């Protein structure tokens, strides 16, 4: 089995895709004509966003993402954490933790996206 994609529920799919294109350099893969589902090409695993309204129509009650009390995160791996962190913040991400070298050698930083999802920007493990 292989992880194919991860879906996060948001109010505005098109705007969220645009944010990820600008802040993280992702490439838009697909946006449904109804505007309620879209995908980003992020490498081996697709990062997708769907409208909260779709989840509500399915009888679910989604909670608002909270970067101060996250239940998950999106993690982008890069060789230049500082530059990627700066780019994200310049393009509207909220700085949560500046790039920090961890005891195991990895550099890790955190931002919050426009929807409140926690996003880790880090170097490869063992770099």
Secondary structure as the mmCIF struct_conf table of DSSP 4:
data_model
#
loop_
_struct_conf.conf_type_id
_struct_conf.id
_struct_conf.beg_label_comp_id
_struct_conf.beg_label_asym_id
_struct_conf.beg_label_seq_id
_struct_conf.end_label_comp_id
_struct_conf.end_label_asym_id
_struct_conf.end_label_seq_id
STRN STRN1 UNK A 5 UNK A 10
BEND BEND1 UNK A 11 UNK A 11
HELX_RH_AL_P HELX_RH_AL_P1 UNK A 13 UNK A 24
STRN STRN2 UNK A 27 UNK A 31
TURN_TY1_P TURN_TY1_P1 UNK A 33 UNK A 34
BEND BEND2 UNK A 35 UNK A 36
STRN STRN3 UNK A 37 UNK A 41
BEND BEND3 UNK A 43 UNK A 45
STRN STRN4 UNK A 46 UNK A 51
HELX_RH_AL_P HELX_RH_AL_P2 UNK A 52 UNK A 57
TURN_TY1_P TURN_TY1_P2 UNK A 58 UNK A 59
HELX_LH_PP_P HELX_LH_PP_P1 UNK A 62 UNK A 65
HELX_RH_3T_P HELX_RH_3T_P1 UNK A 67 UNK A 69
BEND BEND4 UNK A 71 UNK A 71
STRN STRN5 UNK A 74 UNK A 77
BEND BEND5 UNK A 79 UNK A 79
HELX_RH_AL_P HELX_RH_AL_P3 UNK A 81 UNK A 90
TURN_TY1_P TURN_TY1_P3 UNK A 91 UNK A 92
HELX_LH_PP_P HELX_LH_PP_P2 UNK A 93 UNK A 93
STRN STRN6 UNK A 94 UNK A 101
TURN_TY1_P TURN_TY1_P4 UNK A 103 UNK A 104
BEND BEND6 UNK A 105 UNK A 105
STRN STRN7 UNK A 107 UNK A 112
TURN_TY1_P TURN_TY1_P5 UNK A 114 UNK A 115
BEND BEND7 UNK A 116 UNK A 116
STRN STRN8 UNK A 118 UNK A 122
HELX_LH_PP_P HELX_LH_PP_P3 UNK A 123 UNK A 124
TURN_TY1_P TURN_TY1_P6 UNK A 125 UNK A 126
#
